[in-house]
Amino acid sequence: MLVAGVLAYPAPWRYRVVAILAGFLTIQTLNIARIISLFYLGQWNLQIFNWTHLYLWPVFIMLDVLVVFILYLRYLKQRPGAASG
């Protein structure tokens, strides 16, 4: 979703590549936190593990994508001529 949004928005390729790499790093960092939390939740309570795995973490990942994209748009807004592509 992030890559599609970044590529669809008109901006210089340099900014697009940086946004995609930054988004990739934040998503992977959050994914590691997800795996660690699910490991401990799975040992503690399987019902909470299932609910967290199926409902809570996907929301957090998509919110992370949204936050990175909004920060990217705010960064482009501060750069004169960056949104012209």
DAGIQUI-V81878 format. One line per field, one symbol per residue. ss: DSSP state (A for helix, B for strand, O for the rest). phi: phi as a letter, one per 30 degrees, with the letter a starting at -180 (. if undefined). burial: b if it has 24 or more other C-alpha atoms within 12 Angstrom, else e. Layout:
ss: ???
phi: ???
burial: ???
This chain:
ss: OAAAAAAAOOOOAAAAAAAAAAAAAAAAAAAAAAAAAAAAAAAAOAAAAAAAAAAAAAAAAAAAAAAAAAAAAAAAAAOOOAAAO
phi: .dddddddddadddddddddddddddddddddddddddddddddadddedddddcddeddddddddddddddddddddcdidddi
burial: ebeeebeeeebeeebbeebbebbeebbeeeeeebeeebeeeeeeeeeeeeeebeeebeeebeebbeebbeebbeebeeeeeebee
